[in-house]
Amino acid sequence: MAVRVFITGITGYIGGQLATDLSRQYPEWQLVGLVRNIEQAQKVVGRLPQVQTVLGDLSSLDLLLDQARKSDIVVQAADCDNVQIVETLIKGLSQGGKGGSYIQISGSASNIEVPNGYGQPSSRIYDDVRDAVEITTFDSSHLHSDADQATVREGKELGVKTALLVPCVVYGEGEGPIKKDSITFPVLEKAIIARGKGFTVGDGQNSWSGIHVKDLVSAVILLIEDALLPHGAKMTWGVEAVYYVEAGDYVLNNAVVKLVEVLNREGLIQSQEIEKLSDAEALSIHPYALLMWGANSRCQGSRLRSFGWKPAQPTFYDILASRLA
């Protein structure tokens, strides 16, 4: 019987890329994606005929329970803060009798650091091996922590293999059937174009780790392949199974300098000036400006690398350089 993978968020940036790459690599697998309406279903199937769609949303708990029950693998790539969805999907896997595995796509915003004010650096780099206990027990003041901990707790209680996959800033053009862009860098680019000049929050010396969407998906597929090994998984699953997915850090000011150069060369802005904005000025541009462009979120993906994974896609700077070529 074909492997069955259920994907929430298949109409999104990460879930869409995952479905695309799985379709290429494993055309014999049965891929099932949650979509909200017929229009989305038509777009998904039109691009990815291998995918079977089911109509519903994240409040369709009976549907989600049933789909998880039927599946070998569930990848939750939709709302990474929804505890009820985590509980429902893991419960469904536990009832399926297939030894199914659960992968939660979380986010490194859980480790945001602002020790010296927005726009200022932090020396703290979280390592997913050294700091695994801390990362999986962050209190509720940390973004995504409730759903992360629900993943660990429910998997342990119900005997389901679980893993937290934690990307940082995701960039690169996606190939999914609907959404092809992330948020942080595309929104920054649009904001710079709208203002006519570049900007940073304060000095812009804060850093985020980054990862190309295709490298992120390669990590998801590595976990899926491991979960399906006929003689048992070799990678880490369960209580300590937190995997940062990163390909190095980006200091915001450095990224803005390069981005402004590209936009100026393309004629989208007329200046290469970069303003230092106050917190209030940044918030007037976007409600999450301080977190996206002023905070630090630095991580080290030691666990994935120990299992042979490494990033292979262009860096954010490589992508900008290609626009200048």
ZALOGU-690407 format. One record per residue (C-alpha): residue number from 0; x negated, y, z. Coordinates in steps of 0.1 Angstrom, whole numbers, plus 2048, in hexadecimal, padded with zeros to 3 digits. Example, Ala and Ser with C-alpha at 12.3 -4.5 7.8 and 13.67 -1.06 7.14 Angstrom:
2
   pos     X     Y     Z
     0   785   7D3   84E
     1   777   7F5   847
! end
This chain:
325
   pos     X     Y     Z
     0   800   800   800
     1   7F3   823   7F7
     2   7E5   83A   812
     3   800   853   81B
     4   7F4   876   826
     5   80E   88F   833
     6   803   8B4   830
     7   814   8D2   840
     8   80A   8F3   831
     9   807   8E4   80E
    10   813   904   7FF
    11   7F8   918   812
    12   7D4   920   80B
    13   7C3   903   81E
    14   7DE   8E9   81A
    15   7E1   8F0   7F5
    16   7BC   8EC   7F0
    17   7BD   8CB   803
    18   7D9   8BD   7EE
    19   7C7   8C8   7CF
    20   7A6   8B7   7D8
    21   7B7   897   7E6
    22   7CA   894   7C5
    23   7A9   895   7B2
    24   796   87E   7C9
    25   7B1   865   7D2
    26   7CB   864   7B6
    27   7D8   843   7C3
    28   7E2   852   7E5
    29   805   85D   7EE
    30   804   882   7F7
    31   822   891   808
    32   826   8B7   80E
    33   83F   8CB   821
    34   84F   8E7   80D
    35   86A   900   816
    36   87F   901   7F6
    37   883   8F3   7D3
    38   86F   90F   7C3
    39   851   906   7D8
    40   856   8E1   7D1
    41   856   8E8   7AC
    42   836   8FC   7AE
    43   824   8E1   7C2
    44   82F   8C4   7AD
    45   829   8D8   78D
    46   804   8DC   796
    47   800   8BB   7AA
    48   817   8A0   79C
    49   809   887   7B4
    50   818   89A   7D2
    51   83A   891   7DF
    52   84C   8AE   7F0
    53   865   8AE   80C
    54   87B   8CC   813
    55   87A   8DB   836
    56   866   8F3   84C
    57   854   8F2   86D
    58   875   8F1   880
    59   880   8D1   86E
    60   874   8BB   88A
    61   887   89C   881
    62   879   89D   85E
    63   856   8A3   86A
    64   858   886   883
    65   864   86F   867
    66   849   87A   84F
    67   82E   875   869
    68   83C   853   872
    69   838   848   84E
    70   814   855   84A
    71   7F1   849   84E
    72   7E3   86C   851
    73   7F4   88D   85B
    74   7E2   8AE   854
    75   7F2   8CC   866
    76   7E7   8EA   851
    77   805   900   857
    78   80A   913   879
    79   7EB   90C   88F
    80   7FD   91A   8AD
    81   81C   905   8AC
    82   81B   8ED   8C9
    83   83C   8DD   8C2
    84   830   8D3   89F
    85   811   8C3   8AD
    86   825   8AF   8C6
    87   83F   8A4   8AC
    88   825   899   892
    89   810   885   8AA
    90   82F   875   8B9
    91   839   86A   896
    92   817   85B   88F
    93   818   848   8B0
    94   839   838   8A6
    95   82E   82F   883
    96   81B   810   88B
    97   800   818   871
    98   7E5   825   888
    99   7E9   847   878
   100   7D2   864   87F
   101   7D8   889   884
   102   7C3   8A7   879
   103   7CC   8CA   886
   104   7BE   8E7   872
   105   7B8   901   88D
   106   7A2   920   88C
   107   783   92F   89C
   108   796   94D   8A7
   109   79A   939   8C7
   110   776   943   8D0
   111   778   968   8C8
   112   75E   97C   8DC
   113   75E   9A2   8E1
   114   744   9A6   8FD
   115   738   9C8   8F3
   116   757   9D7   8E2
   117   765   9D3   8BF
   118   74C   9D7   8A3
   119   72F   9CC   8BA
   120   71D   9AB   8B9
   121   71E   98D   8D0
   122   702   974   8D5
   123   719   957   8DE
   124   71B   93B   8C4
   125   733   91F   8CD
   126   726   8FC   8C4
   127   741   8E1   8BF
   128   72B   8C6   8CF
   129   71B   8D9   8EC
   130   73B   8ED   8F3
   131   755   8D4   8EA
   132   765   8D2   90D
   133   767   8F8   90F
   134   775   8FC   8EC
   135   791   8E2   8F3
   136   79A   8F1   915
   137   79C   916   90D
   138   7B9   926   921
   139   7D8   934   910
   140   7C8   957   90C
   141   7B4   948   8EF
   142   7C5   946   8CD
   143   7CF   923   8C2
   144   7C5   913   8E3
   145   7E8   906   8EC
   146   7EC   8F3   8CC
   147   7C8   8E7   8CD
   148   7CD   8D9   8F0
   149   7EE   8CA   8E6
   150   7DC   8B7   8CA
   151   7C3   8A8   8E3
   152   7DD   8A1   8FE
   153   7F7   891   8E8
   154   7DE   87C   8D5
   155   7D0   86F   8F5
   156   7F2   868   905
   157   801   857   8E6
   158   7E2   845   8DA
   159   7DF   858   8B9
   160   7BD   861   8AB
   161   7BB   887   8A9
   162   7A2   8A1   89D
   163   7A0   8C6   89F
   164   791   8D6   880
   165   788   8FA   887
   166   77F   910   86A
   167   772   933   86E
   168   779   94E   854
   169   783   93C   835
   170   77B   94B   813
   171   77A   942   7EE
   172   795   93F   7D4
   173   7AB   921   7DB
   174   7B9   909   7C1
   175   7D9   901   7D2
   176   7FB   902   7C0
   177   807   922   7D2
   178   7F0   935   7E9
   179   7CD   93B   7DD
   180   7BE   955   7F5
   181   7B6   958   819
   182   7BC   976   82F
   183   79D   986   83F
   184   787   98F   821
   185   7A4   994   807
   186   7B7   9AB   81F
   187   796   9BE   826
   188   790   9C3   801
   189   7B4   9D0   7FC
   190   7B0   9E8   819
   191   78F   9F6   80C
   192   79F   9FB   7EA
   193   7BD   A0D   7F9
   194   7A6   A24   80E
   195   78E   A2A   7F1
   196   770   A22   806
   197   762   A07   81D
   198   765   A06   842
   199   75B   9F2   861
   200   76A   9F0   883
   201   751   A05   897
   202   72D   9FB   88D
   203   738   9DB   87C
   204   71D   9C6   88C
   205   736   9AB   897
   206   733   989   886
   207   74A   96D   87A
   208   740   94C   86E
   209   74D   943   84B
   210   756   926   835
   211   761   921   811
   212   784   911   80E
   213   776   8F4   7FA
   214   75C   8ED   814
   215   777   8ED   82E
   216   78B   8D5   81B
   217   76D   8BE   815
   218   76B   8BC   83B
   219   790   8B2   83E
   220   78C   897   824
   221   76D   88A   836
   222   782   885   855
   223   79F   875   842
   224   786   85D   832
   225   778   854   854
   226   79A   84E   863
   227   7A2   835   847
   228   782   821   84B
   229   78D   7FC   84C
   230   776   7F3   869
   231   77D   812   87E
   232   773   837   87F
   233   74F   842   882
   234   755   866   888
   235   761   875   8A9
   236   787   874   8B0
   237   79B   87D   8CF
   238   791   892   8ED
   239   770   89F   8DF
   240   77A   8A0   8BB
   241   776   8C5   8B4
   242   765   8CE   893
   243   75B   8F1   88B
   244   758   8F6   865
   245   740   912   85C
   246   724   91B   844
   247   713   937   857
   248   71B   95A   865
   249   726   97B   854
   250   71F   99C   865
   251   73C   9B1   85C
   252   728   9D0   852
   253   712   9BB   83A
   254   731   9AC   82A
   255   741   9CE   826
   256   721   9DD   816
   257   721   9C1   7FC
   258   747   9C3   7F6
   259   746   9E9   7F2
   260   72A   9E6   7D8
   261   73F   9CD   7C4
   262   75F   9E2   7C6
   263   74C   A02   7BC
   264   73C   9F0   79F
   265   75E   9E3   794
   266   76C   A06   795
   267   785   9FE   7B0
   268   776   A18   7C8
   269   762   A36   7C0
   270   74B   A37   7DE
   271   733   A20   7F0
   272   739   A33   810
   273   741   A1E   82F
   274   754   A2D   84C
   275   752   A22   870
   276   776   A20   87D
   277   782   A23   8A0
   278   797   A07   8AE
   279   7B6   A1C   8A9
   280   7AD   A25   885
   281   7A7   A00   87D
   282   7C8   9F6   88C
   283   7DA   A0F   876
   284   7CD   9FB   858
   285   7D7   9D8   864
   286   7E7   9CC   885
   287   7CB   9B1   887
   288   7AF   9C7   87C
   289   79C   9C5   89D
   290   79D   99F   89D
   291   796   99A   878
   292   77C   9B5   873
   293   770   9C0   896
   294   76C   9A0   8AB
   295   752   984   8AC
   296   75A   960   8A5
   297   739   94D   8A1
   298   737   927   8A0
   299   720   90A   898
   300   72E   8EB   887
   301   715   8D2   895
   302   72E   8B5   896
   303   737   8B5   871
   304   712   8B8   867
   305   709   89A   87D
   306   720   885   867
   307   710   891   847
   308   727   8AE   83D
   309   717   8CE   830
   310   725   8EC   81D
   311   720   8EC   7F8
   312   735   909   7EB
   313   72A   92D   7E4
   314   726   944   801
   315   73B   964   804
   316   71D   977   7F8
   317   719   960   7DA
   318   73C   967   7D0
   319   737   98C   7D2
   320   717   989   7BE
   321   729   976   7A2
   322   740   994   79F
   323   722   9AA   799
   324   713   994   77F
! end
